[in-house]
Amino acid sequence: MKNHRRHIKSRFLNENIDLEDYKEQLRSIRLAVAIRNVLDLRNISVAEFAAIMGKDRSTINKWLSGTYCFSLSTLYEITEGLGIL
């Protein structure tokens, strides 16, 4: 996760994006890491998670990349799929 933060800080300084965009990128990375951690703790592969969610693997990989901007409904679907809510 530290590598992602350095990369985004570097992008923030080089591309001159605003602070809200920077915060949104950090939130996306944190959410992706949290989802990955739950999958790892439960020994769920990306393919298994895709099947649980009814999505293809490419969608799950986008979610786990740290670059996907999660909507509230997508987050709710994920928490339901993982049995968190």
C-alpha positions as CSV (number, residue, x, y, z in Angstrom):
1,M,0.0,0.0,0.0
2,K,2.9,2.4,0.7
3,N,4.0,2.0,-3.0
4,H,0.5,3.1,-4.1
5,R,0.6,6.1,-1.8
6,R,4.0,7.2,-3.1
7,H,2.8,6.7,-6.7
8,I,-0.3,8.8,-6.2
9,K,1.6,11.5,-4.3
10,S,4.0,11.6,-7.2
11,R,1.1,11.8,-9.6
12,F,-0.5,14.5,-7.4
13,L,2.6,16.6,-7.5
14,N,3.3,16.0,-11.2
15,E,-0.2,16.3,-12.6
16,N,-1.4,18.9,-10.3
17,I,-4.8,17.3,-9.5
18,D,-6.9,18.8,-6.8
19,L,-7.0,17.6,-3.3
20,E,-10.4,16.0,-3.5
21,D,-9.3,13.9,-6.5
22,Y,-6.3,12.9,-4.5
23,K,-8.4,11.9,-1.5
24,E,-10.7,9.9,-3.8
25,Q,-7.8,8.0,-5.3
26,L,-6.6,7.1,-1.8
27,R,-10.1,5.9,-0.8
28,S,-10.2,3.7,-3.8
29,I,-6.8,2.2,-2.9
30,R,-7.9,1.6,0.7
31,L,-11.1,0.0,-0.4
32,A,-9.3,-2.3,-2.8
33,V,-6.8,-3.3,-0.2
34,A,-9.6,-4.0,2.3
35,I,-11.5,-6.1,-0.2
36,R,-8.4,-8.0,-1.0
37,N,-7.7,-8.6,2.7
38,V,-11.1,-10.1,3.2
39,L,-10.7,-12.4,0.2
40,D,-7.3,-13.5,1.5
41,L,-8.6,-14.1,5.0
42,R,-11.4,-16.2,3.6
43,N,-9.2,-18.0,1.0
44,I,-11.4,-16.7,-1.8
45,S,-9.8,-16.4,-5.2
46,V,-10.7,-13.7,-7.7
47,A,-12.5,-16.3,-9.8
48,E,-14.5,-17.5,-6.8
49,F,-15.3,-13.9,-5.9
50,A,-16.4,-13.2,-9.4
51,A,-18.8,-16.2,-9.3
52,I,-20.2,-15.1,-5.9
53,M,-20.8,-11.6,-7.3
54,G,-22.1,-12.7,-10.7
55,K,-19.4,-10.6,-12.4
56,D,-16.6,-11.5,-14.7
57,R,-13.0,-11.6,-13.5
58,S,-12.0,-8.4,-15.3
59,T,-14.6,-6.4,-13.3
60,I,-13.2,-7.9,-10.0
61,N,-9.7,-7.1,-11.2
62,K,-10.7,-3.5,-11.8
63,W,-12.1,-3.3,-8.3
64,L,-8.9,-4.7,-6.8
65,S,-6.6,-2.5,-8.8
66,G,-7.2,0.5,-6.6
67,T,-8.2,2.7,-9.5
68,Y,-12.0,1.9,-9.6
69,C,-14.3,4.6,-8.2
70,F,-16.8,2.6,-6.1
71,S,-20.4,3.7,-6.0
72,L,-22.4,3.2,-2.9
73,S,-24.5,0.5,-4.6
74,T,-21.3,-1.4,-5.7
75,L,-20.0,-1.3,-2.2
76,Y,-23.3,-2.5,-0.8
77,E,-23.2,-5.4,-3.4
78,I,-19.7,-6.3,-2.3
79,T,-20.6,-6.3,1.4
80,E,-23.6,-8.5,0.7
81,G,-21.5,-10.9,-1.5
82,L,-19.0,-11.2,1.3
83,G,-21.6,-11.6,3.9
84,I,-20.5,-8.5,5.8
85,L,-24.0,-6.9,5.9
